[in-house]
């Protein structure tokens, strides 16, 4: 199972992390797209590309509302051309990028429409969208392979549409094996020969389990908040289901992704232990081997909260690289 790493887009940090991740053996780096909370992802991805030679790079994830499908497709194709084929395009319904603007995530139907359009744009085909027809003409002169599109999904409708149209499907349903099996079954039912499967999982490696939990408490709240939005609770333990219900009613968008936010502080230790993977290296390795055994081809490590100590996050990433990654 490949290990990828996820990060927030801060100036002067993304290129450095990309170099470290590549040297440590990570296969890819995904950068969150949230314009009001982070720096622009395409600028930072370009800097990361210039600083590396092997690692795959892309947004994790962007959405079809703040960026038009043609704009996104052209940006991803540009990164693909400049990196000799190392780009991947992460797409989803949108979370903080939209809620920070007072908007809701796009519907599954809107996402499917955009996904189909982006796939056509990336193949150099004409696209009928918003009453007009267009194509990305400069792609005809590029000999780079088509950019793979990875959809992040939590609910059954998005999982199913991703299985039909995406190249990769990254489940964002937490780390409980039963919940992961539930999501995988939906994907396989929708398309038996569907996309390769990955999973976003909040991960922190530290000998002190309390320190590890606190590192990912805020980012765990991000993923847990929409883990059952519009979805049944199949595969969730009682602890996880109860924690998600409390989180949904108390989430403060103004403190999105912060471990120090009251809503994140209310997540009990048992909840974090189940939904995330946090603790000593041998514990983290054991949990992720379980994920690999389910049939996942990649895990996207989400290592820290927005307000986490960068030094502690870097230490966690290094422990993962030297003590966990070899096991995977």
N, C-alpha and C positions, 0 to 999 in steps of 0.2 A: 504494500500500500504506500503510495506516494504521500509525502507530507508537504503541504503548502502552508504559507503563513499569511495572515490577514493583518492589516494595519490601518490606522487612521492617517489622513494626509496632513502632516505638519511640515512646514518648510524646514529644510536642512536635516530632516530625519529620514525621509523615504529612501533617498539614494544610499545613505549609510546603511540602513536596514537591508536594502536589496543586496549590497555587497556582502554583508555579514551572512545573510540567508543563503546566498549562493555558495560562499565559502564553507558553510556548515552542512551543505547537502540538501537543503530544501529544494523542491522541484519548481515551486512557483510562489509568487507574491501577488496578493490581491489587495487593492486599496479602496477603502470606503468612499463613496461619492455622496457628500452632504455639504453643499456649498456654504451654508450658514455657519457650520461648525468646523469645517476643515478647509485647507487650501485646495486649489483646483487640482483634480486628479490627473488630468492629461498632461499638465505641465510637470507634475511630480513623476508620473510614469515615464515621461521622456527623459528626465534626469536619471531615473533609475535604470533605464535602458542604456544610457551612455556610460553608466558606471559598472555594467555587468556584461557577461558574455554568454551565459547559458540559461539562466533562470527565466521561467515564463512569467509574464506580467500582464495585469489588466485590472479593470475596476471590479470591485466586489462589494456591492453591485451598483450599477447605474439604473436609471428608470426612463421610461419613454415620454414623461411629461416635462421634466425640467430640461431635457435634451431631446430634440427631434430625432426620430429614427435615422434620418439621413445624416445628421450631424454626428450621431454616435457611430454609425457604420463607417463614415469617412475617417473619424478619429481612430477607430480601432484598426482600420486597414492601413492607416499611416504608420501606426506603431508596429504593425506586422511587417510592413516594408522596411522600416528603419532598423528592425531587430532581426531581419532574416528569418522571420517565422516564429517569433517567441511570444506573440500576443494571444490573449484570450479575452473574450468580452463577457463579463458577468452582467446579467440583466435580472431585474426583479420588479415587483409592484411599486417599490419606493416606500421608504419609511421616513426617517428624519428629514431627508431632502425635501419632502413634500409637507410633512406636518409642521416644519419650521416656517413654512409659507402659509399656514392655515388651510392646507389642502389635505385631502384624504389620499391614501394609496390608490393607484388605478385599479379598476376592476380586472378580474381574470380575463374577461372578453377583450378589454383594451390591451392588456398585456399580450394576449395571443395575437391580436392584430398587428401589434408592433413587432413582435418576435418574427412573425412570418415576413413582414416587410424588411426587417433588418437582414434576415437570412437571404432574401432576394437581392438586396443591395450589395451584400458581401459577395454574392456570386456574380455580380456585374449585370444583373438583370434589371429590366424596367419594373417599376413599382407603381401601382395605382393606390394613391393615398390622399385623403382629404380633397377629393374631387379632381386631382391632377395626376399626371404621369411623369416620373422622373427616374433617372439612374445616375450612378456615380461614374462619370465617363472616364476619369483618369485611371480607374482600375484596369482598363484594357491594356495599359502600358506597364502594369506591374506583374512581375512573374512570381510574386510571393503566394504561398498557398492561402486558401480561404481561411479567415479567422474563425476558430471554433467559438460557438456561443454557449455559455454556461448559464442556466437559469437557477436562481435560488428560490426554493419553494418550501412552504410549510403546510398548506392546506391541500385537500384532495384535488380540487379543480386545477390549481397551478401545477401540482405534481403531474397530473395527467396531460395537460397541454405541453409541459416541458418534455415529457416522455415522447410525445408525438413530433415535436418540432426542433428541439434543442440537440446540440452535440454532446453536452454534458449536463447533468442534473446534480445540483448541490442541495441536499436536504438541510433544512435549518429547523430541526425538531428536537434538538437536545441530544444527550448521550445515552438515554435509557434504551437498551437493546430492543425491548418490545415495541417501543415507539418507532425506532428505526426500521424494524421488520414491517410494521404496519405501513409505513410510507413506501418502502421498497415494493411491497405487494401491489400498492396502487399503481406505481410506475410500470411494473411488469404486466399488470392487467391491461393497462392502456396501450402498451406497446412492448411486445415480448422482446423484440430486438432493438430496444430503445437506446438512449444515450448511456455513456459510462457514468457511474454513480460516485458521488463524493458527499461529504458531510461537513458542514460548519460545526465545530465544537469548541466551546470555551475551554481553554487549557492554561494551567499555570503549574510550574514545577518548582517546588521549594520544600526543603526538609521539614519546615514548620507548616503543617496543614492549614493553620489559621491564617498565616501570611499568604499562602497560596489562594485560599478562598477570597480574601479581601482584594487580591490583585484582579480577579475576574468578576467580582460581584456586580459591578456596574455594567460590564459588557454582557454578562449573563442575563441581567434584567432586560437588555435590548432584545435578545433573541427569545427570551421566555415570554415577553409581553405579547408577541403575536403568534406564539406557538400553537394556540388553539383558536385563533381568530377565524371563524367560519369553518372550523374543522371539528370532527368528533374527538372525543378524548381517548380513543383506543390506544392501548399500550402505555398510557401514563399511569404511574403509581399514584396512590391517594395523596401522598406528600407533594408530588409535583403538580398534580391537578389543583389542589387547594392553594398552593403557592402562586400559581399562574392566575387563578381567579382573584386573589387578593391584589396581585400586582396590577392587573388590568384596571381595577377600580381606583388605584392610587397613583398611577404613573404620572410623573411631572415632566412634560415635554421640555420645559425650560432647563431641566437638569438631565437631559438625555445622555445615557452612557456613563454617568458619574457614579463611582462606588460610594461617594459620600452623600448621595441623594437619599432622602428618607425612604422612598419606595424601594431602593436597593438594599438599604439597611434592614428592611423588614423581611428580606429573604433569609430564611433560616439556614443554618449550616447544613442540615440534612438535605434541604432543597438544592443548595449549591453542589453538594456531593453527588446528587443524582443527575441533575440537569447538565452540570459541567464536569470537567475532569481536573481536579486540583489536589496537589499533594506531592509527596516524595516521588522521585523518578520511577521507582519500581512499581508504585501504584498507578501512575500515569501510563506506563508501558503496558501493564496488565489490562487496563481498561481499553486502551486503543487496539490492542491485539484482538480483543473481543469484537471491536468494530470491524477490523479487517476480516475476521472470520465470517462475518455476515455477507461479505462479498463486495465491500466498498473498494474502489480503486484509488481513492485519495481522501485524505482528511485535511480540511482547511483549519489550521490552528488559529483561534482568535485569542491572543495572549494577554490582553490587558484592557482596563477601562480607560475612558478618556482622561480621567484625572489621576491615573496610576503613576507612581514614581517611575520615570523612564529608566532609571538605573536598575530598579527591581525587575522591570519588564525585560530588560536586556539580559539580566542574570537568568531569569526564567527561560528565555529563548536559548541561551547558551547551554543550560542544563538539558533542555529538550534535545538540542542538537547532539550533545556528546553522550548523554545517558539514556535517551529514549529512542531517538531516530535510528540508531543501529539495530534495535530490536525490530523496528518496523521494516 
